[in-house]
Each structure stands twice: as structure tokens, then as C-alpha cells.
Amino acid sequence: MAQYRFHSRIVGFFCVFAVFVLFLPAWAAEFPQKDKTIQLMVHWSAGGSSDTGARLIASGLEKELGTSVVVVNRPGAGGQIGYTALSQAKPDGYTIGSTNFPSAISSYLDPNRKATYNRQSFELLALHVLDPGIIAVKADSPYKTLQDVIAAAKAAPKKLRVNTTGIQTDEHFATLWLEQLTGAQLARVHLKGSAPSVTAVLGGKIEVYCGNVGDPQVRGGEFRVLGIMDSERNPFLPGVKTFEEQGYKIYFGSSRGFAAPAGTPKEVVNILSKAIGNVTKTEDHKQKMLNMGLTLRYLDPAGYKKYWDEFEAKMRDLMPLIQKES
Amino acid sequence: MDAFSNLMMGFSVALLPQHLMLAFVGSLLGTLIGVLPGIGPAAGTAMLIPLTFSMGPTGAIILLTALFYGTQYGGTITSVLLNVPGEAASAITCLDGYAMAKQGRAGVALSMAAIGSFIGGTFAALCLVLAAGPLTRLALQFGPVEFFTLVLLGISLLMGLAGKSMIKALMMGVFGLLLAMIGMDPVRGLPRFTFGTMELMDGISFVPVIMGLFGVGEILLNAEKPFAQMVLAKMSTLIPNRQEMRDSLGPVVRGSLIGTLLGLVPGMTNSASSFLSYIAEKKSSNYPERFGTGMLAGVVGPETANNAHANGALIPLFTLGIPASPTVAIIMGAFMMHGLIPGPLLFKDHPGIAWGVIASFYIGNVMLVILNLPLIGIWVKLLKIPYGILSAIILSFTVLGAYSINNSVFDVLVMTLFGVIGYLLRKMDFPLAPAVLTLILGPMMESSLRTSLEMSQGSFGIFLESPVAVVFLVLTAVILIAPSFSFFRKKKQSLAAGEEDLL
């Protein structure tokens, strides 16, 4: 009897110990705490599509993580104000921010902008949207294929006009890449955003439209899309070939992801990254992104890092061409 | 007749009780957001978007669009009563609106502004139904070349804003242009006059500047006198009399046309519309010298124009899916959230939604005028608050408003600095309006000039190739040269008179 009691005491002790050991790491890494708010910094003004996309993720994250996630807009200097603030935030996982390509990279590649951060200043969490670049023309344009456009640009250098949506935007880099690859020379016109670009192309002021799959106007029948700068075709533009299929290995576009300041603990990064992944997999989120014309593409931290490095390498390659223009 | 029957079908959708309620809520919120300095239509619409996720698409868009054009009504109120622009497009209204308030005619100014806004908004909404096709083709004529010549025409009108001294007006115009140079160069992306700060890379934010120049500057000036003396004239009447109604007819017609046409052009802001309308009023008035001292036309014209602009900017959205202003881009985002793509296909695929929303514009504008006219009696009571207390309240609201634009303290500092500048300029009798005009048009002029030259590979000949551009250039030349002829004529006359005196 005494022995049995002793035995049970040992068992009891081990049980308690085991429970303690099992939960110890869980206490240490209890993230997020229910009473702490996570700030999601968006480096663009409220109401734009980056902001709306981030807000959708934020409301999904609240359900996943069981704590409140608040979107804070820190617009300015093409995202640089926000990226700087993010890189200097406390690395505890309670401040995370959006990282958009190409602005997140171009802002520190351009020496004129004197950015105080680079890739190493961020702990990448996840990529969630990739909006591939496209080349299109007006529906009644004589150019039927990508080859037609390139041939015309070669025949008369710097005569064929193409828009960008601004300096150092994805359209700027993409058109430079096209020139670098084919030797064609286009006349680049830097307009402010996609609305004036669409107007200029439909009004016949500019011959070639450079934009993204997500631009709603290109799906309205007024445009003929000639190619998608992605490794695969896109469900939003059925029947449109990729650049690769037409013999031009160009993969560019804008993308949106999330990052935390460098030094954020590994476990916290994993929790956040997984939670973002879960949100992007819900039917409701998929439907909303579909409505907005945005192509979902989830990449985990490792995949995002690889994508970032490849993207940055290409931009470093093209950056001197931009500097030469100015 | 086809458009008519479609519109009737739209009314049957828009008149559903839940849609009527949403139009009302949107109008009310819009008015309130317009009243609050700093928070403009874009921020207001953006804040409301998450609330509309759970609504049906028609209701959501009715709510957001009503809020959008509702802000244009609200912005007038603080401009007239307190000399603080409630939002950017109402800055110019301060000049004559506040002067009218000082004379006890705030009620008249606000009533006529509301009526003008109603007519302007409804006119643009009518254009959307009756002439959307031709107007859209007109909008497509506007590339960078046409845009530049239009802006050049606008800047040449600057002289129309001159008060007593032309030199001072020109100096202020150049001051505005210099301010507009701050920030990243629009074509090469090089930072200019940023002193290494990121905050200046996007240039100086417009709203803090005008809140400082007009609102804070005015308070500082008033602080020179003992507050007890700051008693405004007794409020005489709220209802405009017959003469005032008749005087407003011209401004309303011109404002509606200017606002609707400029609203069509992507990149044109409604502040530009209200400024140009103000100048048009001053030019066409028999008493241009009285502007700035409380001319009703200086309030009615711009307020009509900015409402017509707000509704006119929705025309390219419905016909082509092109958002002509930042706020319209946000509304377009709301369409897309609900799986709808604005543009010609919307009328084919979802006629109920498209026409329902358009019909709601008429309903919303009627609601706004009904809502605003009785409220004016309440708003003007604000002026009964002792000025010492009122000025403190205004200051705290402007600080909050400046901060709320970008969540940035920097904007508060900009506003404070421009408050001091505004005070000094008033002391030295410099007109503020020319600086604000060039601050609005300067960046547009620079970027459109440089994109035009990119299009032509540097040749200025491109400005003569477009008929639209040539028309604008000729008009600009006429405006610049005409006054010097009359100046010489006058000089000759006075010389002749002088000679006679000598003889």
C-alpha cells in the first residue's frame, strides 16, 4: 500500500513535470497575447487597392490569431516613409508592414533616395499577391502580336510610344527589360498612374500600353492584350500567351507581401506567416481577390526570400539604365 | 427615350427604402466630413469602404458616391463661417464667403452655395445620362499635350486674381510655383529642395498649406485685437432675395459648365475647377474690383463648379472605367470589391446597378439641398460663440485635421509654418489666391509639359499638332496680350489728357 502510494507519487510528479515541460516553450512564445494589438502598416493611402488588400488580410488575421489587427496608413515618398518606419519598429511581431514590389526594392537601390534600409532590415513573412505585367494595345491597333510591336520599335527606334505609370514603377523596369532583351527602342512616357495611361492609349496619344493583369480596363474589350510577363497564363486573361511562350523570357510585375522588422523571433515569424497563409486559403478571401482582379500567390518566408533576391538581382541589373536616362 | 426609360428603371431601384436610407446616410456623413477641416472626400470614402463589405453592391455604391458629392456641400460651411477651408476645393470660397459672413450675410452665402451645388451636381448627372458618349470622346482628346495647354491657360488667368497690385499678385504666383517645385521631380525621380527629408519627397501637402494660409493666418491676425471687439455683424437673413437669386444665375451656369468639363479630364482636381470658376466670375463681372469684399458670385460660382466637377468626374468612370480623380479611384475600388467592373460592360451586364446608382445621384443631390438649407440656421449659430473660445476650437480642429491626412506630425508643422506665412502676407497685403492657384496647377503644368516632350522626343512642335492644344494656346495668348493693349490705351488717354493739361 505504502509502495503503491510512493509509486503514484512518482507518477504524479512526473505527470506534473511533463505538463510543465510541455507547456514551458508555449508560455515563452505565446504569440500573440490576446490583449495586445498588432499594427499592420500600409505604406499607401487608405482606399487604394494595396490598402484594401491589406485590410482584407487584417480582418482574416484577427480571426486566425484571436487578437485585434489594426491597419495604420503611413503613406509618402513612394512607400519610403513606411518602409523606414517598419525597419525601425520594435521586432516583437506586434508591428508588421506591407512590402510591395518594386517600391520596396527600388527605394533602396536608388542612391538619390538615401534610404536607410535594405533587404536585411526586414524579416519576410509572406507574399500574398502577384500582379504580373502586361503589354497591350488598343483593340483597333495594327499590332496583333508582341512580335509586331517589337518589330515596329526596331524599325523606327524611339518612335513607338509606351506609357509607364511613373518613374521606377514596374512598368518602367519591365519596358527597360524588354528593350535590353530585344534591342528595340521605345519612347517611354512617364504618366502619373494608370488612369491617365489608359486615357492616353484609348485616346490614341500613346500606341502601346504597359500595365498589369489586375487593371480592370484591359478586360473591358477596348484593349488587346499581347502578352503576360509571368511563367504561367492567367485566369483573368484567358487565351493570352505569356512572354515566355512568345520567346521573351521576361517575368515582371508588382507584388504585395508582408514583413516584420529584422530581429523578430523565428517562432513569431512562423506564426504570422502561417496565419497569413491560412487567410489566403479561405474561400471568402479568394472570392474577394477574384473580384478585385488580383492574382493570389502565397509564398512562405523561404520562398519569398528567394523571390525577393531574384527580383532584386534583376532590378540591380536594370537600375543603371534608369540612372542613364536621368 | 432609351436613356429615359433606363433612368426610370434606375429610379425604381434607387427609390427602394433601404437605398433611400443609404443615400441619406451618405449625404449626411459627406456633409459632416466636408465640415471637418483636413478630412477630405478621399479619406472619408476610404474610411467607409470596410463598412460596405457586407452590403449589396448597389447600396454600397450609393452610400459611397453620396458621401463623395456630399463632402462638396459641407466644405463650404467652414470656409464661409470660419475662413477655414473644410476641404481643398472650397479654399477659394473663403475669399468672398468669409467677407460675406463678416457682413452678416453668411446665411445668404450658404443658401446660394447649396442651391448652386444642387444645380451643378444635377447638371453633371444629367450629362452622364444624356451626353456621356460625346463627353467621353472629348475627355479622350486630353493627352499630356492638351492637358499642358489647358493648365497654361489656367495659369495665365492668374492676373484675374490680382487685387490692387499686379506685381504682388505675380510675386505670389511665383511663390506658389516655387513651392510646387519641392519634392521628387515628376519625370526623372530626383529629389528637389527636400533637404534630405523623406517627408518632402512627395512635395508639400496641399491641404495643410491652405489650412495654414487661410485658417491659422486669419486667427493670428484676429489675435492682434482684443477678442471682445471681434463681433460679427448681426445675421440679417438666411434667405437670398430676388436680386441675389438673379445675380447667381450666371455663376451657376458658368460653374456647372466649367466643373462638368474639367471633371471629365483625368488628373484635373476639383480645386482647379473652383479656382477657375472664381476667376471666370471675376472676369465676367461688372465689378471685378469688388471681389474679395463679399461678392455672392465669388461663392456661388466656385461652389457650383466643385459639385459639378465631383459628379462630372463620375462620367468617365461609368463610360470607360477610368477614374478621373483619387476619390473616384476609391469608388472604383468599391465597385470591384463587389465583383463589378465599371465601364461600358456594366450597363450591359448589370443595368439595374448602373442605372440605380445614377438615379441615386439625383436623389442624393435633392437630399443634400433639403438637408443643408435648414442646417444653415444651426451652422451660423457657431458664430455666436465668443471668438476667444471659437478660435481655440478652430485651431485644435485644424491641427487634428492636418495630422489625420497622412498620420504625420510633419503636416501639422507645415500647417503651422504656413499659418505664420499667411499672417505675414496678410499684414503686407499680398493676395493669397495666386499662390494657391499656382500651387494647384504648378505640378500639373510641369509633369504634363515634360511628358509631352517625352512623347515628341523633345520637340515643341507637338503643341501645334493638336487642334485642341492650339485653341488653348491662342486663348492663352489673347488673355496675356489683351490687357496690355487696354493698358497702353489707358496710358495714351491719360497722356493725352496730361498734354491737354499742359497746354
Interface residues (C-beta under 8 A of the other chain):
Chain A: S45 A46 G47 G48 S49 D51 T52 R55 S59 V72 N73 R74 P75 G76 A77 G78 Q80 I81 T84 D110 N112 R113 K114 K158 R161 I167 Q168 A187 R188 V189 H190 L191 K192 A195 P196 V198 T199 A200 L202 G203 G204 K205 I206 P216 Q217 R219 G220 G221 E222 Q287 K288 L290 N291 M292 G293 E325 S326
Chain B: A42 A43 T45 A46 M47 I49 P50 A139 L140 Q141 F142 G143 P144 V145 M184 P186 V187 R188 G189 L190 P191 G196 M198 E199 M201 D202 P266 G267 P316 L320 G321 I322 P323 A324 P326 A329 I330 M332 G333 M336 M337 H338 G339 I341 P342 G343 P344 L345 N406 N407 S408 S447 T451 E454 M455 Q457
